[in-house]
Amino acid sequence: MSNIGKQPIPIAEGVEISQKGTSIVVKGKMGELAQEFNPAINIVINDKEVIISRNTDEKIQRELHGLTRALIANMIEGISVGFQKE
């Protein structure tokens, strides 16, 4: 999971991300999603990407690192592209 967590998350065109404490809010053309994350994981929002990092190399931190990255990436994809059943 740590290899997934190290990858920056590109912010899609038309998607707005805001952070308030440990809460992330993603707004776009499909609506709005909000999620509260563990405070042990660091989330940095730049103009074009979101970067997730961890403080230590403990097992729980490694697990949360990849999970947090995957959840935020899915939030951005869900707001910009939407859900399609194939």
N, C-alpha and C positions, 0 to 999 in steps of 0.2 A: 504493500500500500504506500510506502514512503516514496516510491518512484512516481506514483500518481500525484501525491501531494506536492512534489517539487515543481511540477509543471504550472506555469502561470495560466490563469483563466482569461482568455480574451473576452472583452465586453463587446457584445454585438451592437450594431448600429441601431439607434433608437431605444436603447435600454439604459435606464438610469439606476445606479446603485448608491444607496446611502447606508451609513453605519452609525449606530447610536449605542455606544457601549459594546455589548456582545451581540446585539441584534443587527441583522442585515435585512434591508428592504430593497426588493428589486421591482421596478416599475417599467412597463412597456406597453406596446399596443394590445397585448392580450390580457392585461390586467395588472395585478399587484400581488407579490408573494412576500411574506415575512417569515423569518426563522431566527430563533435564539440559538447561539452556539456556545460551546464550552469556553470559559475565559482562559483556559490554559493554552489555547491555540491563538496565534497572532494572525490577524487579517489586515492586510494593507490594500487599500483601493487607490489605484492610480488612474490616469485619464483613459488608458486603453486596456488595462488588465487588472486582475485581482491576484495578489500573491499571498499564499498561506505558508506560515512557518511555525515551528515548534521550539520550545525552550530547551527541552532535554531529550534524551534518547530512550526514555522509559517506554515500556511496551504500550501502555495506555495512550501515551502521547503519539506514538507512531500510528496507532490505530485511528485516533481522532484526526490526525493530520490528513490522511487519505480520505476519510469519511467527510470531513469538512469541505475539502476541495471538490469531491464528487457532488455533494449536496448543492453547493453554490453554483457549480457548472450546470447542474440539472435545472436549477431555478432560472438561470439566464437563458438556457435553451427553451424551457417551457414558456417563458414570457415572450421570447422573440419568435420562435417557430410554432409553438403549440404542440398539442398531443395528437398523434395520428395512429390509428390502429391499422396494422398491416396484416 
